[in-house]
Amino acid sequence: MSDDDDQLLYLGLGPMAAILLGGALIPLRGLTVASNFTFAFLALTIVVGEIGGRLPALATALVSALSLDFFLTRPYMRLAIHDKNDVVAFLGLAGCGLLAAFLGSPRRERDAARKRMDLVDRALRQVEAGGKAAPRAQLIADAALSALPLAAVVVRDDAGGLVAASGPKGTAERAPGTVVDSSTVAEAEHWEWLTRNPPLPRDGLRVTLVVGARPVGALDVWGNGQPAGRVARRALGGLSTVLAALLATTTHAPAGPSREPSPWAVGGRRPGP
């Protein structure tokens, strides 16, 4: 199941759980004041945020406040509040629930962020290792494919020659549809607190590798359809900088059978789909 499917699942389950929780607490409403029930709803919101993300947590927080009002404050089974103390409990739950949802992030996102930052660290170690560029670039390409939302990764030199490729067979023969530089790919294009960033293009993205003003190669990537958030884009931007340093400071033999420049090599005309 994809991250988007998970988010949709918990977007339905979280609010439903808030309604069921309110119903389950009905037998206790005569034993204590409504404000004491807010802790149960807050705990539910935090759990939903941890496993489902911010948007399901926001929905759960809102429905929790309504569930508290409907089931546990007088007059019961109506969306109305007569007691001013219950008003404070309702507003407190709504505010604290929304704050917890806004500030929270699911565990899988934190794990993915850590993995992507580790990718850049591993790439830097390959630059320090010394030796031919091709085997080290291949290790970086393989690591990028496993850590980032990518379907394929290709590294080329300044003449368009193949240095490393990771992904389905034949990927190296495809021309990316978009060309950007490393600073552009690292930019987050949309708000992330509520919605996820769009995936990297399936028709390919070429990141030009430049040291100073001199082009030294290209990093071609194809998205796998999964969202590419700010951390993923920054990791890709950092990875392109590391690969530029690797290609600029080492010599390597081409991985392909020919040294002939590609008609869409770096510095040439803009590639098309």
Backbone torsions as a table, in degrees:
resi	resn	phi	psi	omega
1	MET	NA	134.3	-177.7
2	SER	-77.8	168.9	178.1
3	ASP	-62.8	-38.0	178.8
4	ASP	-64.3	-40.8	178.2
5	ASP	-64.4	-40.2	177.2
6	ASP	-60.4	-43.6	-178.1
7	GLN	-64.9	-41.8	177.5
8	LEU	-64.2	-38.6	179.3
9	LEU	-61.1	-50.3	-177.3
10	TYR	-75.4	-20.1	173.8
11	LEU	-64.8	-28.0	174.9
12	GLY	-91.0	-40.6	-176.3
13	LEU	-70.5	-37.4	-177.7
14	GLY	-61.1	-56.6	178.2
15	PRO	-61.0	-36.0	178.1
16	MET	-63.7	-40.6	178.3
17	ALA	-64.4	-35.3	178.3
18	ALA	-64.6	-39.2	177.9
19	ILE	-66.9	-44.8	179.7
20	LEU	-63.9	-37.2	179.0
21	LEU	-64.5	-42.3	177.6
22	GLY	-60.5	-42.7	177.5
23	GLY	-65.4	-37.5	-177.9
24	ALA	-68.6	-25.2	-178.4
25	LEU	-88.5	-0.8	-179.0
26	ILE	-55.5	-43.9	-179.4
27	PRO	-61.4	-17.8	-176.4
28	LEU	-99.0	-4.8	-171.8
29	ARG	-68.6	-20.7	177.4
30	GLY	-85.7	-6.6	-175.7
31	LEU	-94.6	-19.6	-176.4
32	THR	-154.3	173.2	-179.4
33	VAL	-80.2	158.6	-174.8
34	ALA	-62.7	-30.7	-176.9
35	SER	-61.3	-26.9	-179.5
36	ASN	-70.7	-18.3	179.4
37	PHE	-82.3	-12.1	-176.5
38	THR	-63.6	-28.2	-177.9
39	PHE	-65.0	-36.7	179.1
40	ALA	-65.4	-41.5	179.6
41	PHE	-69.7	-37.2	176.4
42	LEU	-63.1	-42.8	178.1
43	ALA	-60.5	-41.5	178.4
44	LEU	-62.4	-43.3	179.7
45	THR	-61.6	-42.0	-179.6
46	ILE	-65.0	-41.8	179.8
47	VAL	-64.2	-44.4	179.5
48	VAL	-63.1	-40.4	177.6
49	GLY	-64.3	-35.9	-179.1
50	GLU	-67.5	-39.7	-174.7
51	ILE	-102.8	-18.7	-175.6
52	GLY	-115.7	-23.7	-179.7
53	GLY	109.7	179.4	-173.0
54	ARG	-68.3	-45.7	-175.8
55	LEU	-62.0	-47.4	173.9
56	PRO	-60.5	-35.8	179.0
57	ALA	-67.0	-39.4	177.0
58	LEU	-61.9	-45.2	178.8
59	ALA	-63.3	-40.4	179.4
60	THR	-64.7	-40.0	179.6
61	ALA	-62.7	-43.1	-179.6
62	LEU	-66.4	-46.0	-179.7
63	VAL	-67.9	-32.0	177.6
64	SER	-61.7	-43.6	178.9
65	ALA	-62.9	-41.6	178.6
66	LEU	-67.4	-37.9	179.2
67	SER	-65.2	-40.9	176.1
68	LEU	-59.8	-45.3	179.6
69	ASP	-63.3	-46.3	-173.1
70	PHE	-70.7	-44.7	-172.5
71	PHE	-94.2	-29.4	-163.6
72	LEU	-121.7	-1.1	176.0
73	THR	-120.7	148.3	179.8
74	ARG	-77.3	142.7	-5.9
75	PRO	-74.6	134.2	-176.5
76	TYR	-65.9	151.6	176.9
77	MET	62.2	28.6	174.6
78	ARG	-143.0	146.7	177.5
79	LEU	-85.8	64.9	178.2
80	ALA	-146.9	152.9	-178.3
81	ILE	-132.6	126.8	-179.3
82	HIS	-99.5	-34.5	-175.8
83	ASP	-88.6	130.2	-178.4
84	LYS	-64.4	-29.4	176.8
85	ASN	-66.5	-34.6	176.7
86	ASP	-70.4	-31.2	175.7
87	VAL	-62.7	-43.2	178.1
88	VAL	-62.4	-41.9	179.3
89	ALA	-63.2	-42.7	179.7
90	PHE	-62.8	-50.0	-178.6
91	LEU	-66.8	-36.7	178.2
92	GLY	-64.8	-43.0	178.4
93	LEU	-64.4	-44.6	180.0
94	ALA	-60.9	-46.7	-178.1
95	GLY	-66.8	-47.7	-179.4
96	CYS	-66.9	-37.0	178.4
97	GLY	-64.5	-44.2	178.8
98	LEU	-65.7	-38.4	178.1
99	LEU	-64.6	-44.3	178.7
100	ALA	-62.9	-39.2	179.6
101	ALA	-67.9	-40.4	-177.5
102	PHE	-66.7	-40.6	-175.4
103	LEU	-84.4	-17.7	-175.8
104	GLY	-80.3	162.2	173.4
105	SER	-149.9	141.5	-177.2
106	PRO	-66.0	151.9	-176.8
107	ARG	-59.5	-38.2	-177.8
108	ARG	-64.3	-30.8	176.6
109	GLU	-69.2	-39.3	178.4
110	ARG	-67.1	-39.9	178.0
111	ASP	-64.6	-40.8	179.1
112	ALA	-65.0	-40.5	178.8
113	ALA	-62.8	-42.2	179.2
114	ARG	-64.4	-40.1	-179.6
115	LYS	-65.1	-37.8	-177.9
116	ARG	-73.7	-34.4	175.0
117	MET	-70.6	-34.7	175.6
118	ASP	-63.5	-31.4	179.1
119	LEU	-59.7	-46.2	179.9
120	VAL	-64.3	-39.2	178.3
121	ASP	-63.2	-41.6	178.3
122	ARG	-65.9	-36.4	178.7
123	ALA	-65.9	-39.9	177.7
124	LEU	-62.3	-36.4	178.3
125	ARG	-65.7	-32.7	177.4
126	GLN	-67.4	-35.2	176.5
127	VAL	-64.7	-39.8	-178.7
128	GLU	-73.9	-18.8	-173.0
129	ALA	-69.0	-30.1	-178.3
130	GLY	79.8	167.1	-179.1
131	GLY	103.3	-168.9	-178.7
132	LYS	-67.8	148.9	-175.5
133	ALA	-75.0	-36.2	-171.2
134	ALA	-57.3	-52.1	-179.6
135	PRO	-64.6	-33.9	179.0
136	ARG	-72.5	-39.3	176.4
137	ALA	-64.7	-33.1	178.1
138	GLN	-66.3	-40.8	177.1
139	LEU	-62.0	-40.7	178.9
140	ILE	-66.2	-42.1	179.8
141	ALA	-62.7	-42.5	178.8
142	ASP	-63.8	-41.3	179.8
143	ALA	-66.7	-38.6	179.3
144	ALA	-64.2	-38.1	-179.2
145	LEU	-64.7	-33.9	-178.5
146	SER	-84.8	-23.6	-174.2
147	ALA	-100.1	-22.8	-175.2
148	LEU	-114.2	159.9	179.8
149	PRO	-76.1	68.5	-174.5
150	LEU	-124.5	148.8	175.0
151	ALA	-98.8	-24.1	-178.6
152	ALA	-161.1	150.7	179.3
153	VAL	-137.1	132.1	177.5
154	VAL	-133.5	134.1	176.5
155	VAL	-113.6	130.5	180.0
156	ARG	-125.1	156.2	176.7
157	ASP	-87.5	-174.5	-175.1
158	ASP	-70.0	-14.5	177.4
159	ALA	-98.9	3.2	-178.8
160	GLY	88.4	2.3	178.8
161	GLY	-70.6	147.1	-178.1
162	LEU	-75.4	126.6	176.9
163	VAL	-104.3	-45.1	-179.2
164	ALA	-156.5	150.4	178.0
165	ALA	-147.7	138.3	178.0
166	SER	-138.8	126.4	-177.9
167	GLY	137.9	-167.7	-178.3
168	PRO	-59.3	150.9	178.6
169	LYS	-62.0	137.8	179.8
170	GLY	92.5	-4.7	-178.9
171	THR	-61.2	-38.8	-176.5
172	ALA	-63.6	-17.1	-179.6
173	GLU	-86.3	-9.2	-176.9
174	ARG	-89.9	145.5	178.1
175	ALA	-99.5	127.1	177.5
176	PRO	-62.4	153.0	-176.8
177	GLY	-90.7	-12.3	-175.8
178	THR	-137.5	143.3	178.2
179	VAL	-119.7	128.5	176.7
180	VAL	-137.7	172.3	172.2
181	ASP	-104.9	174.0	-173.0
182	SER	-65.9	-31.2	179.7
183	SER	-72.3	-34.3	-179.4
184	THR	-69.8	-43.3	-176.9
185	VAL	-66.9	-22.9	-179.0
186	ALA	-80.9	-9.8	-177.0
187	GLU	-79.5	135.2	172.9
188	ALA	-80.0	129.9	-172.4
189	GLU	-95.9	-17.2	-175.3
190	HIS	-138.1	161.1	173.4
191	TRP	-59.9	142.4	-178.5
192	GLU	-112.0	-10.8	-176.0
193	TRP	-70.1	-24.9	-178.0
194	LEU	-117.4	-41.2	-177.6
195	THR	-121.2	155.6	179.3
196	ARG	-83.8	156.1	175.7
197	ASN	-72.9	154.5	179.5
198	PRO	-69.4	159.5	177.6
199	PRO	-71.4	162.2	171.7
200	LEU	-67.3	150.1	-172.3
201	PRO	-61.2	136.5	177.2
202	ARG	-71.4	-23.8	179.9
203	ASP	-86.8	6.3	171.4
204	GLY	102.8	147.7	179.0
205	LEU	-136.1	125.2	177.2
206	ARG	-102.5	122.9	175.7
207	VAL	-103.6	114.1	-179.6
208	THR	-71.0	137.3	-179.8
209	LEU	-103.5	115.7	-174.1
210	VAL	-129.8	136.8	171.8
211	VAL	-119.2	116.5	-170.8
212	GLY	68.3	-123.1	175.6
213	ALA	-109.1	9.7	-174.0
214	ARG	-104.5	120.8	175.2
215	PRO	-70.6	132.6	-178.1
216	VAL	-117.9	-5.3	-179.9
217	GLY	163.0	-163.5	-179.2
218	ALA	-150.0	146.6	173.0
219	LEU	-112.9	112.1	178.7
220	ASP	-101.1	127.8	-179.6
221	VAL	-133.2	150.2	176.3
222	TRP	-125.7	128.3	-179.4
223	GLY	-71.2	153.8	179.0
224	ASN	-102.1	8.5	179.1
225	GLY	95.3	-12.4	178.1
226	GLN	-81.5	149.2	-179.5
227	PRO	-58.4	141.9	177.1
228	ALA	-115.1	97.4	-177.1
229	GLY	-80.8	-172.1	-175.8
230	ARG	-60.1	-42.9	-178.2
231	VAL	-65.5	-42.1	180.0
232	ALA	-63.2	-41.7	-179.3
233	ARG	-69.2	-39.0	177.1
234	ARG	-66.0	-38.4	177.6
235	ALA	-63.4	-40.2	178.5
236	LEU	-66.4	-39.8	176.7
237	GLY	-64.0	-43.2	177.5
238	GLY	-64.7	-38.1	179.2
239	LEU	-63.3	-40.1	179.4
240	SER	-65.1	-36.2	177.5
241	THR	-65.5	-41.3	179.0
242	VAL	-65.8	-43.2	179.0
243	LEU	-63.9	-36.1	176.9
244	ALA	-61.4	-43.1	178.0
245	ALA	-64.8	-38.9	179.5
246	LEU	-63.0	-46.2	-178.3
247	LEU	-71.2	-30.2	-177.2
248	ALA	-76.7	-25.2	-172.5
249	THR	-107.6	1.4	-179.4
250	THR	-134.5	159.8	173.3
251	THR	-108.8	150.2	-177.3
252	HIS	-150.8	156.1	173.6
253	ALA	-90.3	146.3	-179.5
254	PRO	-66.6	143.6	178.5
255	ALA	-75.4	-24.8	-177.9
256	GLY	-87.4	175.8	-177.0
257	PRO	-77.4	-14.9	-173.3
258	SER	-129.8	150.2	176.3
259	ARG	-97.9	4.4	-178.0
260	GLU	-62.4	135.1	178.8
261	PRO	-66.0	146.1	176.0
262	SER	-73.5	145.7	176.8
263	PRO	-64.1	-14.6	177.6
264	TRP	-119.7	36.2	-179.9
265	ALA	-66.1	165.4	178.5
266	VAL	-60.2	134.3	-178.3
267	GLY	92.8	-12.5	177.0
268	GLY	-86.5	-161.5	-178.6
269	ARG	-74.4	159.4	-177.6
270	ARG	-62.3	126.5	-178.5
271	PRO	-69.5	150.6	175.0
272	GLY	-109.6	173.4	-179.5
273	PRO	-67.4	NA	NA
